Amino acid sequence: MKFNVSSKTLHAAASAVSKVINSKNTITVLDNFLLSLSGDELLITGMDSENSLTGRVAVTEADGEGRFCINARSLVDFLKEIPDQGITFDINPTTLEIKIDYNKGVSHFVAVNGDEYPTYKSREDNDTPIEFECPTEELIKGLDYTMFAASTDEYRPVMQGVFFDIKPDSVTFAATDTRKLVRYINRRVRSGNEGSCIMPMKACSVLKNVFAKDDTVKVVMTSKNASFSSATYTFKCCLLNGRYPDYNRVIPTPNPYPLTVDRRSLLTAVRRVGVFVDPGYSLEKFRIGADSMTIKGDNKTNQSTAREHTPCSFDGPELTIGFSSIYLLEILNVLPTDDITIALADPGRPGVFRPMEDEKDTELLMLLMPMTVTDF
């Protein structure tokens, strides 16, 4: 079996597929890529116990067909050091020796029989699959807005992912860890179907990093399994089991007092004041007036304190409220517009953060629970 392939193209595909492979595997063969040659197309597959990713690479001068395994880390590291050029793979089907010829050199690997590589198995379910096509940009944007809000608490496994709430005329992405929540409604994606699933964080990360250069993704989804296919990649994953909490119920309505502020000014002020807060609580206090807010942080352990003033527009009575600087920075870093609005009610109710203006046919909302403020 023999073929020629662009080193740059193969490196890009191998690097992408390697993202699904665990650093440590209980099954040794999963440390490898499965390479399958058929005609003028090379398939490169990586897998763990719950995910499978396959990239498609065009080859030339193909002679023969077959499948073999090669150590993933070794191949990626090797291709990384090869300048962009055509390289030739020559695989001996008897000894499984791989000879790679390239400009100014030759390298040798020992392959593993491709028949030893396991077949990906989806979880059994009887659901009727939902199928639709989604612009990749819209899928990645939904993940960008929500992934940071997913829980890392192993005792709340159902919240350790992004919830896809699919309606015939929209897709809603949601994530929460009980302290912060994000809901992003995208009406640009019209599936014509109805259903829901919880996408694990590793699967979200693969989708976000691997499919970015593709225009559209075909989605096939049940409550337990999902697959995403584009012109260059196919990704299959198992989904999180369980009932996702009703995220709409925790969004307060109404929060009558709107605050408008420049996002970057607030972001930099929160960062500076955050240097002086108690790291165990990360509490920052906000005293909000009609045209200015005072931000205060203090650390009684080392007797340090900081105070800043930031211009704003607030339509409500003077209000003092506390937020975690860590979670607040996460929200401010993700919100996409220069100006934002924060709907408030009282010190005990969450703040509802929104961009000043949503993109057409979308709605982005982020919620942050307050912290108790005993003095200012």
VMD Tcl script that draws the C-alpha trace (Angstrom):
set ca {
  {0.00 0.00 0.00}
  {1.41 3.34 -1.07}
  {0.25 6.95 -1.39}
  {1.48 10.55 -1.57}
  {-0.02 13.30 0.56}
  {0.63 16.94 1.44}
  {2.46 17.09 4.78}
  {0.64 20.30 5.75}
  {-2.80 18.88 4.97}
  {-2.11 15.64 6.80}
  {-0.68 17.50 9.80}
  {-3.80 19.70 10.03}
  {-6.08 16.65 9.96}
  {-3.95 14.63 12.39}
  {-3.71 17.54 14.85}
  {-7.48 17.99 14.76}
  {-8.26 14.29 15.19}
  {-5.74 13.98 18.04}
  {-7.96 16.27 20.16}
  {-10.35 13.38 20.77}
  {-7.65 10.98 21.99}
  {-7.11 10.78 25.76}
  {-3.63 11.31 27.15}
  {-3.97 7.95 28.94}
  {-6.03 5.07 27.56}
  {-6.97 1.79 29.21}
  {-6.91 0.18 25.73}
  {-3.41 0.65 24.29}
  {-4.50 0.65 20.65}
  {-6.46 3.87 21.30}
  {-3.12 5.68 21.58}
  {-3.05 5.31 17.79}
  {-4.72 6.79 14.74}
  {-6.53 4.40 12.44}
  {-5.55 5.27 8.84}
  {-7.74 3.80 6.10}
  {-6.89 4.19 2.41}
  {-9.61 3.79 -0.20}
  {-9.09 5.13 -3.70}
  {-7.78 8.68 -3.53}
  {-9.03 9.34 0.01}
  {-7.30 8.71 3.32}
  {-9.44 8.52 6.46}
  {-7.72 9.28 9.77}
  {-9.68 8.31 12.88}
  {-9.16 8.90 16.60}
  {-11.33 7.60 19.41}
  {-11.92 7.37 23.13}
  {-14.63 5.46 24.98}
  {-17.36 8.00 24.13}
  {-16.17 9.98 21.09}
  {-14.95 9.27 17.58}
  {-13.53 11.78 15.10}
  {-12.62 11.04 11.48}
  {-10.87 13.40 9.08}
  {-10.78 13.02 5.30}
  {-7.60 13.82 3.36}
  {-7.10 13.67 -0.42}
  {-4.06 11.68 -1.59}
  {-2.36 11.09 -4.94}
  {-0.51 8.19 -6.55}
  {-2.48 5.74 -4.41}
  {-1.59 2.10 -4.88}
  {-3.64 -0.49 -3.02}
  {-6.14 -0.21 -0.18}
  {-6.10 -1.11 3.49}
  {-6.05 0.09 7.06}
  {-3.34 0.37 9.68}
  {-2.68 2.07 13.03}
  {0.13 4.46 13.85}
  {1.01 6.13 17.14}
  {-0.88 9.44 17.21}
  {1.60 11.55 19.17}
  {4.58 10.36 17.13}
  {2.88 11.09 13.82}
  {1.71 14.58 14.85}
  {5.14 15.49 16.25}
  {6.85 14.22 13.10}
  {4.54 16.08 10.70}
  {4.91 19.26 12.73}
  {8.63 19.36 11.86}
  {8.19 18.67 8.13}
  {8.03 21.73 5.82}
  {5.05 21.87 3.48}
  {5.76 19.29 0.78}
  {4.51 16.05 -0.69}
  {5.48 12.99 1.35}
  {5.13 9.34 0.37}
  {3.87 6.58 2.67}
  {4.84 3.01 1.76}
  {3.32 0.35 4.03}
  {4.46 -3.27 3.95}
  {1.30 -5.32 4.61}
  {3.32 -8.28 5.90}
  {5.77 -6.64 8.32}
  {3.61 -3.50 8.91}
  {6.69 -1.33 8.44}
  {5.85 2.23 7.35}
  {8.42 4.02 5.24}
  {7.91 7.78 4.83}
  {9.93 9.48 2.09}
  {10.23 13.25 2.08}
  {12.62 15.88 0.75}
  {16.08 15.32 2.28}
  {15.09 12.33 4.37}
  {13.29 9.10 5.12}
  {11.63 7.89 8.34}
  {10.36 4.52 9.52}
  {7.48 3.62 11.79}
  {6.06 0.25 12.80}
  {2.30 0.04 12.36}
  {-0.33 -1.95 14.22}
  {-2.81 -4.07 12.32}
  {-5.90 -1.99 11.60}
  {-8.17 -4.91 12.48}
  {-7.17 -4.45 16.14}
  {-8.72 -0.97 16.25}
  {-12.16 -1.06 17.91}
  {-15.37 -0.03 16.18}
  {-17.13 2.96 17.69}
  {-20.36 1.93 19.41}
  {-23.19 4.37 20.01}
  {-25.39 3.96 23.06}
  {-28.51 1.96 22.40}
  {-31.68 4.00 22.13}
  {-34.99 3.84 20.32}
  {-35.40 7.56 19.67}
  {-36.23 8.83 16.22}
  {-33.18 10.89 15.25}
  {-33.41 14.62 14.61}
  {-31.60 15.66 11.43}
  {-30.82 19.16 10.24}
  {-28.06 21.29 8.75}
  {-26.54 24.15 10.72}
  {-24.15 26.90 9.64}
  {-20.92 26.11 11.47}
  {-20.51 29.74 12.51}
  {-23.84 29.65 14.35}
  {-23.01 26.39 16.12}
  {-19.61 27.65 17.31}
  {-21.07 30.98 18.42}
  {-23.60 29.17 20.61}
  {-20.80 27.15 22.21}
  {-18.58 30.22 22.66}
  {-21.34 31.99 24.59}
  {-22.26 29.07 26.86}
  {-19.34 26.71 27.56}
  {-17.80 28.84 30.32}
  {-21.02 28.63 32.36}
  {-21.22 24.82 32.49}
  {-20.70 23.18 35.87}
  {-17.49 21.42 36.88}
  {-19.16 19.80 39.90}
  {-18.94 16.02 39.57}
  {-21.99 15.72 41.82}
  {-24.06 17.54 39.19}
  {-23.14 15.52 36.07}
  {-26.20 16.58 34.12}
  {-24.98 20.21 34.28}
  {-21.46 19.40 33.07}
  {-22.32 20.26 29.50}
  {-24.23 22.56 27.15}
  {-27.96 21.99 26.74}
  {-29.33 22.06 23.17}
  {-33.05 22.90 23.17}
  {-34.16 22.37 19.59}
  {-37.40 23.82 18.24}
  {-38.66 23.84 14.64}
  {-37.74 27.52 14.21}
  {-34.81 27.95 16.63}
  {-32.05 26.36 18.65}
  {-31.41 27.46 22.24}
  {-28.02 26.88 23.85}
  {-28.00 26.94 27.66}
  {-25.50 26.26 30.43}
  {-25.48 26.82 34.18}
  {-23.54 25.91 37.31}
  {-26.24 27.36 39.65}
  {-24.19 30.55 40.21}
  {-24.23 31.77 36.62}
  {-26.45 30.93 33.67}
  {-26.35 31.62 29.95}
  {-29.24 31.30 27.50}
  {-28.61 31.98 23.82}
  {-31.55 31.70 21.42}
  {-30.65 31.48 17.73}
  {-33.55 31.75 15.29}
  {-31.22 31.64 12.29}
  {-31.05 27.85 12.68}
  {-34.37 26.31 11.66}
  {-34.29 22.56 12.10}
  {-37.95 21.83 11.48}
  {-37.68 19.38 14.37}
  {-38.12 19.36 18.13}
  {-35.94 17.70 20.75}
  {-33.12 18.27 23.22}
  {-29.80 16.87 24.40}
  {-26.89 17.67 26.72}
  {-23.51 17.92 24.98}
  {-20.50 17.01 27.20}
  {-17.71 19.56 27.49}
  {-15.14 17.47 25.61}
  {-17.54 17.11 22.71}
  {-18.22 20.85 22.77}
  {-14.49 21.55 22.68}
  {-13.98 19.22 19.70}
  {-16.83 20.85 17.77}
  {-15.53 24.33 18.50}
  {-11.92 23.63 17.56}
  {-12.23 21.16 14.70}
  {-15.14 22.39 12.58}
  {-14.32 26.11 12.54}
  {-13.19 26.17 8.88}
  {-16.24 24.34 7.51}
  {-19.29 26.20 6.21}
  {-22.06 23.86 7.32}
  {-22.47 20.87 9.60}
  {-25.07 18.13 9.27}
  {-26.41 17.22 12.71}
  {-28.02 13.87 13.54}
  {-29.12 13.69 17.17}
  {-31.05 11.59 19.65}
  {-31.24 11.94 23.43}
  {-28.18 9.65 23.84}
  {-26.04 10.06 20.72}
  {-25.09 12.72 18.21}
  {-23.07 12.96 15.02}
  {-21.76 16.04 13.22}
  {-20.56 15.78 9.63}
  {-18.91 18.30 7.32}
  {-16.94 18.09 4.11}
  {-13.75 17.25 6.03}
  {-14.72 15.70 9.38}
  {-17.23 13.36 11.00}
  {-17.61 13.47 14.78}
  {-19.68 11.03 16.83}
  {-20.28 11.33 20.56}
  {-22.31 10.01 23.45}
  {-24.45 12.56 25.26}
  {-25.03 13.18 28.96}
  {-27.99 11.33 30.45}
  {-30.51 13.05 32.68}
  {-33.07 15.82 32.82}
  {-31.65 19.30 32.44}
  {-33.05 21.90 34.88}
  {-35.68 24.33 33.60}
  {-33.34 27.25 32.97}
  {-36.16 29.66 32.10}
  {-37.65 29.42 35.60}
  {-34.62 30.96 37.31}
  {-34.54 34.06 35.10}
  {-36.20 36.80 37.17}
  {-39.06 38.73 35.61}
  {-39.15 41.59 35.91}
  {-35.88 43.15 36.99}
  {-37.12 46.74 36.86}
  {-33.91 48.78 37.18}
  {-31.72 48.84 34.03}
  {-28.04 49.71 34.27}
  {-26.11 50.67 31.12}
  {-22.32 50.65 31.17}
  {-19.32 50.43 28.86}
  {-18.23 46.81 28.97}
  {-14.49 47.43 28.60}
  {-14.44 50.12 31.29}
  {-16.27 47.85 33.71}
  {-14.07 44.87 32.76}
  {-10.79 46.67 33.44}
  {-12.11 48.20 36.67}
  {-13.27 44.80 37.96}
  {-9.87 43.32 37.09}
  {-7.97 46.01 39.00}
  {-10.19 45.91 42.06}
  {-10.11 42.11 41.92}
  {-6.44 42.19 42.88}
  {-7.49 43.37 46.34}
  {-10.35 40.97 47.15}
  {-10.21 37.99 49.47}
  {-9.32 35.08 47.13}
  {-11.49 32.75 49.16}
  {-14.65 34.71 48.29}
  {-13.66 37.01 45.38}
  {-16.40 39.42 46.50}
  {-16.57 42.81 44.82}
  {-19.09 45.35 46.08}
  {-20.97 47.74 43.80}
  {-22.73 50.91 44.93}
  {-24.74 52.06 41.93}
  {-26.07 55.59 41.46}
  {-27.77 57.42 38.63}
  {-24.63 58.20 36.61}
  {-21.76 56.43 38.38}
  {-20.98 53.21 40.21}
  {-18.38 52.71 42.91}
  {-16.59 49.36 42.91}
  {-14.89 48.24 46.10}
  {-12.76 45.27 47.03}
  {-11.03 44.51 50.30}
  {-9.01 41.73 51.89}
  {-9.12 41.80 55.67}
  {-6.40 39.16 55.89}
  {-3.67 41.44 54.53}
  {-5.58 44.72 55.16}
  {-5.60 45.78 51.51}
  {-8.41 47.64 49.80}
  {-9.27 49.27 46.47}
  {-12.02 51.53 45.22}
  {-12.86 52.73 41.69}
  {-15.54 54.85 40.05}
  {-17.02 53.93 36.67}
  {-19.52 56.02 34.65}
  {-22.88 54.40 34.04}
  {-26.55 55.14 33.51}
  {-28.89 53.67 36.09}
  {-32.66 54.05 36.19}
  {-33.48 53.13 39.77}
  {-32.86 54.00 43.42}
  {-29.29 53.80 44.72}
  {-28.42 50.12 45.08}
  {-25.60 48.19 46.76}
  {-24.96 44.66 45.49}
  {-22.09 42.16 45.50}
  {-20.83 39.81 42.78}
  {-17.97 37.34 42.50}
  {-15.21 39.03 40.51}
  {-14.24 35.69 38.96}
  {-17.69 34.98 37.54}
  {-18.28 38.59 36.61}
  {-15.07 38.67 34.56}
  {-16.12 35.50 32.73}
  {-19.39 37.15 31.69}
  {-17.81 40.45 30.71}
  {-15.20 38.67 28.60}
  {-17.84 36.81 26.61}
  {-20.47 39.51 26.05}
  {-19.97 40.70 22.45}
  {-20.90 44.41 22.44}
  {-19.10 47.52 23.70}
  {-22.09 48.64 25.77}
  {-24.10 46.25 27.92}
  {-27.21 46.40 30.08}
  {-27.59 44.83 33.51}
  {-31.16 44.49 34.81}
  {-31.30 44.67 38.61}
  {-34.03 44.52 41.24}
  {-32.53 44.30 44.75}
  {-29.35 43.00 46.44}
  {-30.80 39.50 46.81}
  {-31.87 38.92 43.21}
  {-29.57 38.00 40.30}
  {-28.34 40.49 37.76}
  {-29.39 39.84 34.16}
  {-26.66 40.79 31.68}
  {-27.38 41.45 28.01}
  {-25.59 43.03 25.05}
  {-26.89 46.50 24.27}
  {-28.18 45.17 20.97}
  {-28.60 41.53 19.94}
  {-27.66 40.34 16.47}
  {-30.63 39.84 14.17}
  {-32.75 36.80 15.07}
  {-30.74 36.05 18.22}
  {-31.16 36.69 21.93}
  {-28.31 36.44 24.44}
  {-28.87 36.56 28.19}
  {-26.46 35.89 31.06}
  {-27.46 35.69 34.69}
  {-25.23 36.03 37.76}
  {-26.28 35.31 41.32}
  {-25.35 38.03 43.85}
  {-23.24 37.67 46.99}
  {-24.19 39.02 50.40}
  {-22.87 42.48 51.22}
  {-22.91 43.38 54.91}
  {-21.10 46.72 54.64}
  {-19.54 48.97 52.01}
}
mol new
graphics top color blue
foreach p $ca { graphics top sphere $p radius 0.5 }
foreach p [lrange $ca 0 end-1] q [lrange $ca 1 end] { graphics top cylinder $p $q radius 0.2 }
display resetview
